[in-house]
Structures are given as structure tokens and as C-alpha cells.
Amino acid sequence: MTDIIATSGGIKWPSDKVSTIPFQVYTDENQYKIENERIFKGSTWNYLCLNAELPEPGSFIVSRIGETPIVITRDEEGQLNGFVNRCAHRGSLLCLKHKGKAENLTCVYHAWSYDLKGNLTGVAFQRGVKRQGGMPEQFKKENHNLRKIHVTEFSGLVFGSFSDDAPDIETYLGSEIAGRIRRVLNRPVRILGHNTQILNNNWKLYMENTKDSYHASILHTFFTTFELNRLNQKGGIIVDESGGNHVSYSMIDPSLSNDDYGNQNIRSSKDEYRLEDPSLLDGVDEYGDGVTLQILTVFPGLVLQQIQNAIAIRQIVPTGVETTELVWTYLGFQDDDDAMVERRLKQANLAGPAGFISMEDGAVGNFVQRGINGTEEDTSVVMMGGETAENQAFRATETSVRGFWKKYRTLIEGQVPNA
Amino acid sequence: MNEQTRNLIENLMAEYVSFIDNDELEQWPELFTEKCLYSVTNRENHAQGYAHGAIWANSRGMLKDRVSALREANIYEEQVYRHIGDAVRLITLENDIATVQSNFMVVRTMHTGEIHLFATGMYLDRIRIQGDTALFEERIVVCDSQKFDTLLAIPL
């Protein structure tokens, strides 16, 4: 039924396919509001923080789902709880610090206080002062708890959902994506640092960029410029059934090489553009499976990156129709020795706001945002590798970008598009 | 600190800023010792003891690679920095190593004419002084904010 003019909220799509994208989805204020209701507050799991960031009872950390401020706590029983970071009284932000430890959460405005499960436990002057004022009889504290969300954990990643309808996290991820997360986060992590990149573009342009394996060797020329070519690589794309989650990977193809991986995988021939210090790329095969790159996304806002030994989490947080924050957390593992930590710090130069093979991604979404200004009635075309969103054993494809739109339209329109 | 030492340090600081702001980046690694540490971090990471740097190099070679990548590989819109610094505060001076700190502010101007206050923060330096030469053995750039607008191409 390709002649159907499907609607996505207020936006008209040219067909029920996901290979032609209206530019309006990146600029429309009303669409952005619909996304908040149907995607961020819909039946999705939104990455919030690491389990390791809530080490003990009383630990709390703030995060966001869409633009909604969220606080996550670990209570006395060790359970994780999540709620809107908003006092039930007048709506003031409750936790003003990014993270910390507390026995209860008390609003600075009128000192309403809540336990670590989000239940209202104290109201200042509830009985008034000298028998004057105070709350009326019909005011019941139990009706004024914090707005709670569902919280779940997978491989040390903490996710939150506003919806009672989100499936369990493993079903949501799909078995292949779940396995690929377990592969990377297979032991206790250690945090190496954080930073945040401000992207002057709609959040979806970054998510699409991360799912777009087509652009990688074209826009990011670091590896080709320095002739750091891998001769024996193969790769592919896995898209989960829903379309929203994906893995793009490349790995050593054992059928193409019997040589020692360490000596063979990096070749530099042009003296002109030789790396002065090639130790930047002294990777080790820490997972023992030859996978040198694995970029994984979970709809709507998580990227898990393994580029050799550079492991990072990127949380995509919309801050407006045309602005986004990309919150980076750089990881190692508790069993890393000093040499491994140094290796990870060096390889961290590859990704992040100053990343040799990623800095362009901070700008290219803004190039689109500026490019479409004034002609939002037009569309982009996403047809590399076909018009559907299936697994593919090559990376010159936009299959996982189409997967994103499959999941997106399913949530916005309430039916699965032709993908 | 005698006058000659102070002059060497101040000259090093001035050259550093000049090489970056005037697009003479090829000269910038020459202000570091062969083995060195250059890291661009932020107050939060620094306070927590996190070692990660958005740019992190422990050799002059890595700094040169950063420059050649900017020249030959990375794609970013034309932009210039203007560094504004203040007086250098001497913390210690021992065995030819001066430990100093200073403040900086960097304004970024894009080719389109847009001007942003891009970064403010503190340089924490260990400077090796030998004869009439002063070189950075360590420069930790501690930005006040954890946020970078768009990208960090040119070093701070």
C-alpha cells in the first residue's frame, strides 16, 4: 500500500515506507511535543545511568528522559527507584546536585521531604504554626508522592520507562542486541571520565548518524588518510525486530589472514602521513573474538561504543527541537592494569568531542539542520541497501537508519510501517 | 623565582597562545618535552580523579599526530580561537621543574562570524627549565564546564 499518505502526528509522510524522510521531522515544534508523549514517555526504555554510579544505599543521581528531569536512587534494600525530579508540591526541581548520597530527598523551596522510594514523608508546618494555618484534614501525604517511573537494569546499564506497557528489557533489546551488550559489559566497570557535547541539531539526526554505517569511511577520513587500513576485515549490521536497536561491527576475518593480528592489522605506507606515535592504535583483543569495532544503539537514546579498547556510553538527550546534548561516559574495567588504562586513555582520542574518527559527527547534524532551513517541505532519501530494515552482512547500507524510522513510526502512528 | 626563570615561563605561555591563535599549530608540539602529558579535562573529572581527557597525549609524537590529523584528515568548519590569560602563579620550583597555574578564557569565532565563549578554565603546568629553555612536561587543561559546543578540534 505504497500510495497511502501516512501521517506521523502532524507530519505527512510521502508513503508508508521508511526510505523517504520528511525534513519537517527535524524542525516541527508540534512533532517534538508528540515525540515526548509517544516516544520518551511511551513504551520505550530510556538509558539513565550506570548501576556503578549508584554504589550503595542512599546513592542518587540525576538524569533525563527526553527533557524530563529524572532522579534515580538506591534505597535501603539496595533496589533502584526512579522518579521525576520534581517536588509534588509546587513542581520545583528536587535534587539540585548531579549526584550524591542522602537519607531522604528534601525540596529546598518548602522542605517537603521524600524517602528514597519517592514517598512523601514530611510536610513542613503540616499542622500549622501555633495552631494557625497548616494543611486541611483532607490532605493525605500518600496522595502526593513523587511521580514514579519504572526502572530496570541490564548488564550494568540502568533504563527507565514512564509506560506500564514497555516489554521486559531483554525482549525490548532483542536477543542479538542483548548478547552484544553483554559481550562488551562483561565485567565490573570503572569510570574513566565524562564530558558532554552540545549538538546544534535535532536529536534524531544524531541517532541516525550513529546508525549510518554508510558515512563512516567517507566523512571520517582519519584511518584512510593515515593509511591505517585493515586488510582482513569483515563486518555487518544487525537490526532488531522492532527496528530501533542495532549493532554495526567489524572484525578480523580468519579466512583472510593467518598472520599475527598485532602485526598485520595496521599498515602505514605513505611516509608523508605516517603517525609519529602509532602506539595510539596498539589495541589488544580483550574479548578474544577479533571484533575491533562495535557500535550499538538502543532506541531512543543510547549508544554503546567499542572502538578497539575505547569503550564509551553516549546518552542522547534532546534539549529543544534543534538542540541536543550528547553525554559521554568513558569506561574501563576494574581489572584493568596500568598498561590497559593507558591504552584506553590513548584510544579515547579516537572518539568524543575531539575524536579523530568522530568529531565530525558533532557538526554534521548541524549541517543538515542548516541545509534544510526554509525547505522543510522536502524529503531526504535513505535507500542504500534497499528500502527495508533487515540484517545485512555489509556496511555500505542504511538499513539501520530505516530501522530507526520503523520503530519511530510504529510508536508515533501506532502501526508498523512497510519496512 | 628569579627574573630569568619568570621570563622563560612567561615566554613559553605567550608562544603557546600565539601558535594556537595564529594558526601555527605545527610549532605547538615543540613547546613540550619528548615525553610529556597533555590532557584536556574538566573540573568534575579532575575533582573525581578521573584520568580521561577529551584530548590526551603522553608524547610529543601524539601532539604532532593531532596537528596532522587536523590538517589532513578531520573535517570542521573554519574557526579561530582567541586565548585570554592572566598572570602565572608559581606553586613550586624544584630541580628544574616549575609547577605553575594560570587561568584562561577562549573565545571561538567561526568563519560565519559567530562568536562564542568556548571555554574557560585553568592550566596546571609542570615546566622543565634547562639553561635558557622552558618546555611543558605536563599541561593539564581543566575546563570549568564539562560541555563542548559542537566539537573540540583545535587544542585549548
Interface residues (C-beta under 8 A of the other chain):
Chain A: H98 I191 L192 G193 H194 N195 T196 Q197 I198 L199 N200 L219 T221 F222 T224 T225 F226 Y273 L275 E276 D277 S279 L280 E325 Y330 V341 E342 L345 K346 A348 N349 G352 P353 A354 F356 M359 E360 G362 A363 N366
Chain B: V40 T41 N42 E44 N45 Y50 A51 H52 G53 A54 I55 W56 A57 N58 S59 R60 G61 M62 K64 D65 R66 S68 A69 E72 A73 N74 I75 Y76 E77 Q146 K147 F148 D149 T150 L151 L152 A153
